């Protein structure tokens, strides 16, 4: 009969505009109880964003004079 409340939407919306995506959420063994008896846990959130394409750099060839 427990109700779980999580709200990642504000976090995800603020980071999505920069290309970040949620990949995984890991619960931790840290559990806290507040004055009303509600339990809270800490979670580790993993985010990633795709790599941006690199601009091709022109490499100048060096000629070694021997």
N, C-alpha and C positions, 0 to 999 in steps of 0.2 A: 503493500500500500504506500510506497514512497513515490513522491513526484519529483522528477529531475528537471531542473531548470538551467538551461545554458543559453547564452545569447552571444554568438560569435558574429552576428550580422553586422553590427557597427564596425568591428575590427576588420572583417573581411571586405566590407564596402570601402573603407578608407584605404586599404592596401591594394585592392583590385585595380584602382586607377593607375597604379605604378607597375602592374603586371604580376603581382604576387598572388599565389594560389595556395589554398590550404591542402596539405598532403596527408597529414596525420595528426591525431590528438592522442597523447598518452596520459592516462591517469597516473597520479603518484600516490604513494601510501600516506600522504599528508592529509589528515582529516581534522577539521576544527569544528567546534560546536559554539554557536552564539548564545546569547541570553535567552532567546526564545526556544532554544533546543534544536534549531535548524543546523544541519550538517553542511559543511562546505569542504570541497576538495580542491587541491591545486592540480592543474593539468599542464603538460608541456605541449605546446603547439608548434608544429613544424610547417613552415611555409617555404615555397620555392617559386622562382620565376624562370621562364625560359631564357636561355642565353640570347643575347642580342647579336645579330650578324655583325661580324667584324668587317670594316672596310679594308679592302685589299690594298696592302701597301706595296708600292713599287720599290723593289730592292735594286739598288745600283750595283752592277757587277764591278768588282775591283780587279784590276789587272796588275798582277805582280811582275815587276821588271826584275829579272835576275841577271 
